[in-house]
Amino acid sequence: MNVSLRPEVQKLIDERVNSGKYSSPEEVVEAAIIALDQLEHFGDFDADELDGLLAEGEQSIAEDGTLDGEDAFLKRARRRAERRKSLQ
C-alpha cells in the first residue's frame, strides 16, 4: 500500500522515528491506527455499562486505594512498550 501524506504529517512521523521511540515510519503509522481504533471505540458503552464501570472503579478505590501518579504513568509506559513488542 502506498499513501501520500501532507508534509506536516510526514514531519510528525519523521520526528517520532528520529526520537528513537519508533524504529520505522511503518511502526508510527501502526501505532497511530491502533490509537485511532481505540479512540473511535472509546465511549461505546451499552446502556448502564458506564454506570457499572464507575461503580466498580469506586469500589476498587474503597478497597485498594489509589495509585501514585508517577507509579500509574510508569505502569502505563510499561504496558505500552509490551503491547508494541507483541505487535512486532
Secondary structure, DSSP 8 states (H G I E B T S, - for coil): ------HHHHHHHHHHHHTTS-SSHHHHHHHHHHHHHHHHHTT---TTHHHHHHHHHHHHHHHH----HHHHHHHHHHHHHHHHHHH-
